[in-house]
Amino acid sequence: MPPVDVLRTYLQLTDPSQLRAAGRDPRLRVERVESCPPSFYRYLYVEVGKKWHWRDRIEWTDERIARHLADPAVSLWVGCVSGAPAGWFELVRHGDGSVEIAYFGLLPERTGRGLGRRLLTDAVERAWSLGATRVWLHTCSLDSPAALPNYLARGFVSFKEERYTTTIADGA
């Protein structure tokens, strides 16, 4: 596999007034997942991330997932349409007062329907409700082509870029 050059972009909101919220979507209901089974977390991570080459948590054991989710700084949220998962996001509160949207995405069957705009708005609103001093995330050139435009449309501003090289597994 030849190496692939990747651009990672860090984006942030430094004030709640910067959010350009997407309108409510009556199809989407977002709930915090308490006591998430590791198998459900793994399902969300793998199904949302496989097309975008997410792999850093693939090898995590059930015990490691459970420890991660038990951290009071971490919260997991799932967006559902008609009772079925449509997407998810993970928020992480950091010691500097910031809240990171560490993971965010839609299941492949739910993309292209406008749900990502509303789900991102919800993620940002929930991050601010945790008392964030800023809300931030990062994306990269391996992500969905809709990711960066959605972040920018919601008001996020780039504050750092970095390039790195990686390989992509066959069939990924």
C-alpha positions as CSV (number, residue, x, y, z in Angstrom):
1,M,0.0,0.0,0.0
2,P,1.5,3.3,-1.0
3,P,1.5,6.1,1.7
4,V,-1.3,8.6,1.6
5,D,-0.8,12.3,2.5
6,V,-3.5,13.6,4.8
7,L,-4.4,17.1,5.9
8,R,-5.9,17.4,9.4
9,T,-7.8,20.6,10.2
10,Y,-8.6,21.7,13.8
11,L,-11.7,23.9,14.1
12,Q,-13.3,25.8,17.0
13,L,-16.0,28.0,18.3
14,T,-14.9,30.3,21.1
15,D,-18.4,31.7,21.9
16,P,-21.9,30.2,21.8
17,S,-23.0,33.1,19.6
18,Q,-20.8,31.8,16.8
19,L,-22.9,28.8,16.2
20,R,-25.0,29.0,13.1
21,A,-27.6,26.4,14.1
22,A,-29.4,24.2,11.7
23,G,-33.1,24.2,12.2
24,R,-34.9,21.6,14.2
25,D,-35.4,18.3,12.4
26,P,-38.5,16.5,13.6
27,R,-37.1,13.2,12.3
28,L,-34.1,13.3,14.7
29,R,-34.2,12.6,18.4
30,V,-30.9,12.8,20.2
31,E,-30.3,11.1,23.6
32,R,-27.3,10.6,25.9
33,V,-26.4,7.0,26.1
34,E,-25.8,6.0,29.8
35,S,-24.1,2.7,30.6
36,C,-23.4,2.1,27.0
37,P,-22.5,-1.6,26.2
38,P,-19.1,-1.9,24.6
39,S,-20.6,-3.8,21.7
40,F,-22.9,-0.9,20.9
41,Y,-20.1,1.6,21.1
42,R,-18.0,-0.6,18.8
43,Y,-20.9,-0.9,16.4
44,L,-21.3,2.9,16.1
45,Y,-17.6,3.4,15.8
46,V,-17.1,0.8,13.1
47,E,-20.2,1.5,11.1
48,V,-19.8,5.2,11.0
49,G,-16.1,5.2,10.6
50,K,-15.2,2.3,8.3
51,K,-15.6,4.3,5.1
52,W,-13.5,7.1,6.6
53,H,-10.7,4.9,7.8
54,W,-11.2,5.3,11.5
55,R,-9.0,2.7,13.1
56,D,-7.5,4.0,16.3
57,R,-10.1,2.3,18.5
58,I,-10.7,-0.8,16.4
59,E,-8.4,-2.9,18.7
60,W,-9.9,-1.6,21.9
61,T,-11.0,-4.4,24.2
62,D,-14.5,-4.3,25.9
63,E,-12.7,-3.4,29.1
64,R,-10.9,-0.4,27.6
65,I,-14.2,0.8,26.0
66,A,-16.0,0.5,29.3
67,R,-13.2,2.4,31.2
68,H,-13.3,5.1,28.6
69,L,-17.1,5.5,28.7
70,A,-17.0,5.5,32.6
71,D,-14.8,8.6,32.6
72,P,-17.0,11.5,33.8
73,A,-15.4,13.8,31.2
74,V,-16.8,11.6,28.4
75,S,-20.3,11.6,27.2
76,L,-21.8,9.6,24.3
77,W,-24.9,10.8,22.3
78,V,-26.9,8.9,19.7
79,G,-29.3,10.5,17.2
80,C,-32.2,8.3,16.2
81,V,-34.8,8.4,13.4
82,S,-37.9,6.4,14.0
83,G,-36.2,4.6,16.9
84,A,-33.2,3.4,14.9
85,P,-29.7,4.9,15.2
86,A,-28.8,7.5,12.6
87,G,-25.5,8.8,14.0
88,W,-23.6,9.6,17.1
89,F,-21.1,12.0,18.7
90,E,-18.8,11.8,21.7
91,L,-18.0,14.8,23.8
92,V,-14.9,15.1,26.0
93,R,-14.4,17.8,28.6
94,H,-10.8,18.8,28.9
95,G,-8.9,20.4,31.9
96,D,-8.6,23.7,30.1
97,G,-12.4,24.1,30.1
98,S,-12.8,23.2,26.4
99,V,-15.1,20.5,25.1
100,E,-14.0,18.4,22.2
101,I,-16.4,16.8,19.8
102,A,-14.1,13.8,19.6
103,Y,-16.2,11.7,17.3
104,F,-19.1,12.7,15.1
105,G,-20.8,11.0,12.2
106,L,-23.8,9.3,10.6
107,L,-24.4,5.7,9.7
108,P,-23.9,5.2,5.9
109,E,-27.6,4.7,5.3
110,R,-28.4,8.0,6.9
111,T,-26.0,10.3,5.0
112,G,-27.2,12.8,2.4
113,R,-30.5,13.5,4.1
114,G,-29.5,16.7,6.0
115,L,-29.3,15.0,9.4
116,G,-25.7,15.8,9.9
117,R,-26.4,19.6,10.1
118,R,-28.9,19.1,12.9
119,L,-26.8,16.4,14.7
120,L,-23.8,18.8,14.7
121,T,-25.9,21.6,16.0
122,D,-27.1,19.4,18.8
123,A,-23.5,18.3,19.6
124,V,-22.3,22.0,19.8
125,E,-25.3,23.0,22.0
126,R,-24.7,20.1,24.3
127,A,-21.0,21.0,24.5
128,W,-21.8,24.5,25.5
129,S,-24.3,23.3,28.1
130,L,-21.4,21.5,29.8
131,G,-19.9,24.8,30.5
132,A,-17.3,24.8,27.7
133,T,-15.0,27.8,27.3
134,R,-14.6,26.7,23.7
135,V,-15.9,23.8,21.5
136,W,-13.4,22.2,19.1
137,L,-12.9,19.3,16.9
138,H,-10.7,18.1,14.1
139,T,-11.3,16.5,10.7
140,C,-9.1,15.3,8.0
141,S,-9.0,14.9,4.2
142,L,-9.9,11.2,4.7
143,D,-13.3,12.2,6.2
144,S,-16.6,12.6,4.4
145,P,-16.4,15.4,1.8
146,A,-19.5,16.8,3.6
147,A,-17.7,17.1,7.0
148,L,-15.6,20.2,6.6
149,P,-18.4,22.2,4.8
150,N,-20.8,21.2,7.6
151,Y,-18.4,22.4,10.3
152,L,-17.7,25.7,8.5
153,A,-21.5,26.2,7.8
154,R,-22.1,25.8,11.6
155,G,-19.6,28.6,12.3
156,F,-16.5,26.7,13.2
157,V,-13.2,28.5,12.3
158,S,-10.0,26.7,11.5
159,F,-7.2,27.4,14.0
160,K,-4.5,24.8,13.0
161,E,-3.6,22.5,10.2
162,E,-1.1,19.6,10.1
163,R,-0.1,17.2,7.5
164,Y,0.8,13.6,8.0
165,T,1.3,10.4,6.0
166,T,-0.5,7.1,6.6
167,T,-1.4,3.9,4.8
168,I,-4.9,2.7,4.1
169,A,-5.7,-1.0,4.4
170,D,-6.9,-2.8,1.3
171,G,-10.7,-2.8,1.1
172,A,-11.0,0.1,3.4
